[in-house]
Structure formats: C-alpha cells, structure tokens
Amino acid sequence: MAQPVAPPALSDSHLAAGLYVVATPIGNLRDITLRALDVLAGCDLVLAEDTRVTGKLLAAYGIKAKLARHDEHAAARARPRALKLLAEGGRVALVSDAGTPLISDPGYRLVREAAEQGAAVYPIPGASALLAGLAAAGLPTDRFLFAGFPPPKSAARRVFFAELAGIRATLVFYEGGSRLAASLADMAAVFGPREAVVGRELTKLYETVIRGPLDDLAADPRFAAPKGEIVVLVAPGRDEAATADDADTALLDALTRLRPTEAAAEVAKALGLPRRDLYRRALALKDAGR
C-alpha cells in the first residue's frame, strides 16, 4: 500500500521582498492554500483586519508571525510602517478576516501606495465568498457585477438597486443578517420577480443555498433575521422592453416614497424609459389619487 505523501514543509527561503495580498478561508480552515501558509510563515509582518481572528488561523497551522491591525480605523496608522518595511526590502502580508482582501475590505490604499513606491505586489489567490456564491448559484457567470454591500437605509437602497437594474449581468451583493429581509424586499420592488439565490455561511457547518424568485425569497421566514455572512445573487434582467403597466406599477411604488420628479428618475433608471414621459405619468397617477 502506498504511503501518504506529507505536505511540503513551510519555508520562507524563496519568499521575495514585496507585498503579498493573501486570501484566507471564509469558513472552513482547510480552504487555506499551501502557498498562503508559506507566505504567512515567511513574512516579516502580517497586516490583519482583526489580529485575534488571524491569530486563530495562524495558531491552527502552528505559524508564529508578527501581527498588526489593519482595518478601516487603523489602516492610516499601519500603512506608513508597512510601506517603510517594503522600502527596506521587507516582506509584508495583507489578510482580511475571511476571503480575499480588498473585496469589500480595507487595503486599496496600501496596495496602491506600495506599487507607486516600486514594491512588488503579489496576489495569493484562494477563498472568496463572491466566487463561492457564483459557483453554487446556478445563475449566468459569463458576465457578473459585484456591487458589495447595499446602503443601510431603504430609500437609498432602492436608488442603488435602480441604478443597477438595467445591467445585463448577474448581480452579486453582500448583506448582513439583520438587514437581509428588508434588502430582499427592496430588491423585489426594484428588480421584480427575477430569479435569485441567497447563500449563507458558505463553506461552514450550516451552509445553505436557497433559490427562488425575489418576491418569494423576500417573504421567506428563514430570512427574517438569519445569522452569519450572506451573499445574494440576482439574475440578469430580461431584454424585453418594459410595458406601460410595468411603468405604472413601478411609479406607484416609487410615489409612496418619493416626489414625482424623484420617482420618475428612479423608474427611468430601472426600466430604461424616458424620464420626461415618466414624470408626466407620475403627475397623472398622483392627480388621479392612485
């Protein structure tokens, strides 16, 4: 019987100077790559969104590393130290709590400034909730748009969705459990009954992937206040032109929240119809008391 082959030992002997943008698991710790472990073991400094979270990951693999906090509050303080180390030929790793750094996480300015000062920037690919959601959803993947977290307030959220409604690509959002039900309701109001997928706790013990029309998902009691990280994917819109009934339905909904001018602008973006015509129709609907 063949003997199992041991994984290669961690080594920093070939780790070049530069900034390493390292993807970490989004749930299952075994989703870390061997190359990522080599980098984390060999770097002079690891910048972490939360040093406690990254500390647990490193401890699970017996790695000791110098950690420094690098989140939206501490990034301005941590960046000069990291840039100085890079200028001196050091090796710096950037990680987030879960997944690929910079994807709805801090790090953009560090990568930009490191490149501007001549440091090499190395992507160390791996887990990503965005890609995991796309892989499991069963929606078109030839074109997709990652839109990050929607705004927290409903009015701003609907405007945000309306600006994306005409894009012929699968739309991908991140959302927190406390706002999921409200966000799905706003998606249903703006996008209509498009096919959608909600992925929760991907790669973790209670991973769930639920598919259905947006209006059904919005009414699903399982999404009232779920725990964990959530990815929402929405199918591309249809190419058929919107009808007058579609416009009236969208305007009536918008008029419950907005003035006629604002309602016309929102629906124009969502349905691709002339704003001036929609404004006249909004006034007529308002005068008719509908």
C-alpha atoms as one frame of an Amber mdcrd trajectory, in Angstrom:
protein
   0.000   0.000   0.000   1.350   3.377  -0.952   2.281   5.603   1.951   0.525
   9.012   2.172   2.670  11.888   0.991   3.345  14.532   3.618   2.633  18.129
   2.635   5.704  20.222   1.913   7.242  21.911   4.929   6.595  25.609   5.358
   9.529  27.621   4.117  10.460  31.243   3.616  13.669  30.540   1.713  12.282
  31.673  -1.628   9.976  34.438  -0.457  10.884  37.602  -2.343  10.514  41.105
  -0.958   7.143  42.741  -1.538   3.512  42.990  -0.510   1.536  39.748  -0.504
  -2.265  40.026  -0.728  -3.299  36.726   0.825  -6.730  35.108   0.630  -7.813
  33.273   3.780 -10.700  30.830   4.403 -14.245  32.176   4.521 -15.242  29.447
   6.965 -13.588  26.075   6.606  -9.973  26.426   7.784  -8.844  23.728   5.349
  -9.555  26.085   2.454  -6.220  27.836   3.042  -3.682  27.150   0.278  -0.208
  25.733   0.830   1.276  28.806  -0.833  -0.653  31.089   1.515   0.753  29.182
   4.506   4.284  29.585   3.135   3.768  33.323   2.735   2.265  33.833   6.180
   5.081  31.848   7.779   7.772  33.736   5.879   6.645  37.362   6.013   8.199
  39.930   8.303   4.799  41.458   9.086   1.192  40.332   8.679  -1.417  43.089
   8.477  -4.748  41.720   9.665  -8.247  43.158   9.756  -8.622  41.585  13.203
  -5.470  40.191  14.789  -7.498  37.850  17.004  -9.176  36.184  14.016  -5.933
  35.872  12.073  -4.153  34.718  15.227  -6.500  31.731  15.468  -5.849  30.838
  11.824  -2.080  31.011  12.298  -2.264  29.002  15.524  -4.224  26.251  13.759
  -1.245  25.739  11.451   1.492  26.325  14.004   2.624  29.605  12.446   4.144
  32.391  14.504   4.104  35.795  12.845   4.292  39.448  13.795   0.739  40.773
  13.543  -0.511  44.347  13.231  -4.065  45.613  12.980  -5.139  46.945   9.584
  -8.876  47.737   9.455 -10.757  50.855   8.355  -9.856  52.576  11.631  -6.207
  51.531  11.967  -5.146  51.458   8.306  -3.907  55.063   8.270  -1.584  54.285
  11.194  -0.430  50.881   9.957   0.237  51.900   6.356   3.386  54.058   6.907
   5.049  51.281   8.909   4.288  48.713   6.213   5.467  51.000   3.402   8.712
  51.704   5.253   9.308  47.985   5.698   8.643  47.391   1.996  11.051  50.195
   1.050  13.728  48.430   3.119  13.206  45.170   1.225  10.841  43.578   3.706
   8.004  41.137   3.123   4.514  42.160   4.202   1.321  40.090   4.018  -2.158
  41.619   3.962  -5.114  39.482   5.044  -8.751  40.120   5.898 -10.868  38.247
   8.427 -12.166  35.959   5.687 -11.754  35.670   1.956  -9.767  37.785  -0.466
  -8.540  41.174   0.802  -9.849  44.376  -0.825 -13.178  42.713  -1.748 -15.410
  44.891   0.474 -12.444  45.095   2.855  -9.736  47.706   3.503  -6.422  47.589
   1.651  -6.834  49.552  -1.569  -4.635  52.463  -0.477  -1.890  50.182   0.815
  -1.697  48.253  -2.455  -1.766  51.466  -4.492   0.936  53.210  -2.457   3.117
  50.103  -2.327   3.015  49.845  -6.121   3.661  53.578  -6.511   6.841  53.368
  -4.423   8.083  50.471  -6.542   7.321  47.486  -4.316   6.239  44.237  -5.930
   2.638  43.242  -5.172   1.853  39.517  -5.255  -1.745  38.182  -5.266  -2.020
  34.909  -3.339  -5.408  33.607  -4.511  -7.795  31.463  -2.553 -11.222  31.577
  -0.948 -13.750  34.278  -1.823 -17.417  34.464  -0.825 -18.117  36.212  -4.134
 -16.748  33.342  -6.221 -18.150  30.659  -3.920 -21.603  32.181  -4.304 -21.302
  32.302  -8.091 -20.102  28.696  -8.206 -23.118  27.408  -6.263 -25.869  29.681
  -7.556 -26.590  28.243 -10.980 -27.003  31.732 -12.470 -25.155  33.002 -15.563
 -21.456  33.558 -14.891 -20.300  34.780 -18.294 -20.940  38.336 -17.038 -21.387
  39.388 -13.422 -21.166  42.572 -11.397 -20.071  42.604  -7.768 -21.817  45.523
  -6.054 -20.712  44.966  -2.449 -22.968  45.931   0.465 -26.159  47.873  -0.344
 -26.843  51.082   1.631 -28.396  50.537   5.085 -31.480  52.770   4.545 -34.354
  51.597   2.345 -34.714  54.771   0.245 -31.003  54.884  -0.615 -31.001  51.137
  -1.158 -33.773  51.338  -3.755 -31.974  54.086  -5.642 -28.824  51.948  -5.510
 -30.679  48.939  -6.929 -32.399  51.064  -9.586 -29.003  52.176 -10.896 -28.091
  48.501 -11.408 -31.406  47.268 -12.795 -30.532  47.751 -16.451 -27.211  45.895
 -16.301 -27.358  42.649 -18.270 -25.249  40.610 -15.869 -25.698  38.553 -12.722
 -25.616  40.955  -9.781 -23.796  39.914  -6.607 -24.270  41.587  -3.217 -23.047
  41.028   0.322 -25.548  41.643   3.108 -25.760  41.339   6.875 -28.327  39.098
   8.511 -30.137  41.923  10.305 -30.895  43.708   7.016 -31.393  40.733   4.711
 -35.217  40.618   4.753 -35.556  44.363   4.133 -32.903  44.263   1.421 -34.620
  41.369  -0.368 -37.934  43.264  -0.219 -36.306  46.302  -1.830 -34.702  44.115
  -4.485 -38.090  42.571  -5.281 -39.652  46.042  -5.543 -36.973  47.312  -7.931
 -35.928  44.220  -9.891 -39.304  42.464  -9.947 -39.609  38.657  -9.647 -36.160
  37.885 -11.039 -34.571  34.574 -10.158 -32.202  34.976  -7.225 -30.072  32.968
  -4.823 -29.237  33.511  -1.169 -26.064  31.820   0.085 -25.466  31.803   3.838
 -22.487  30.545   5.842 -20.756  29.254   2.704 -18.169  26.507   3.433 -19.276
  26.402   7.086 -21.220  23.767   9.033 -24.647  25.320   8.400 -24.088  26.286
   4.778 -27.370  26.936   2.959 -28.072  27.923  -0.644 -31.705  28.829  -1.380
 -33.033  29.676  -4.833 -36.259  31.288  -5.996 -37.920  34.439  -7.354 -37.009
  37.567  -5.412 -40.546  38.148  -4.161 -40.667  34.602  -2.737 -37.277  34.977
  -1.090 -38.323  38.318   0.407 -41.309  36.617   2.063 -39.342  33.577   3.261
 -39.432  33.478   7.096 -35.977  31.878   7.156 -34.541  35.248   6.144 -36.228
  37.300   8.864 -33.052  37.533  10.953 -30.509  34.913   9.902 -27.059  34.734
  11.411 -23.803  34.617   9.521 -22.341  36.087   6.346 -24.654  36.253   3.339
 -24.233  36.510  -0.429 -27.219  37.453  -2.599 -27.122  36.852  -6.346 -29.730
  38.233  -8.756 -30.217  37.004 -12.311 -29.760  39.438 -15.205 -32.824  41.408
 -16.296 -34.751  40.405 -19.387 -34.127  42.174 -22.669 -37.830  42.791 -23.342
 -38.881  46.435 -23.221 -40.907  47.471 -20.209 -44.640  47.882 -20.769 -46.884
  50.751 -19.706 -48.229  48.517 -16.935 -44.669  47.873 -15.754 -44.058  51.624
 -15.638 -47.288  52.315 -13.741 -46.542  49.607 -11.188 -43.037  50.920 -10.593
 -44.216  54.546 -10.426 -46.991  53.791  -7.946 -44.485  52.079  -5.679 -41.956
  54.907  -6.023 -44.616  57.580  -5.355 -45.254  56.106  -1.928 -41.716  57.182
  -1.010 -40.681  59.929  -3.397 -41.859  63.097  -5.101 -42.909  62.764  -8.783
 -39.582  64.064 -10.123 -37.593  61.642  -7.986 -39.980  58.759  -8.713 -39.645
  59.355 -12.455 -35.858  59.401 -12.198 -35.773  56.144 -10.214 -38.090  54.304
 -12.598 -36.289  55.684 -15.664 -33.059  54.115 -14.435 -34.761  50.857 -13.502
 -36.762  50.338 -16.711 -34.766  52.267 -19.283 -37.719  54.508 -20.200 -37.705
  58.273 -20.918 -37.657  60.280 -17.715 -39.812  63.108 -19.107 -42.630  60.723
 -20.104 -42.466  59.017 -16.724 -42.679  62.366 -14.942 -45.893  63.246 -16.803
 -47.317  59.830 -15.989 -46.318  60.196 -12.314 -48.194  63.503 -12.120 -51.240
  61.917 -13.717 -51.211  58.993 -11.299 -50.787  61.352  -8.360 -53.680  63.575
  -9.511 -55.850  60.509 -10.001 -55.157  59.507  -6.425 -53.935  56.061  -7.384
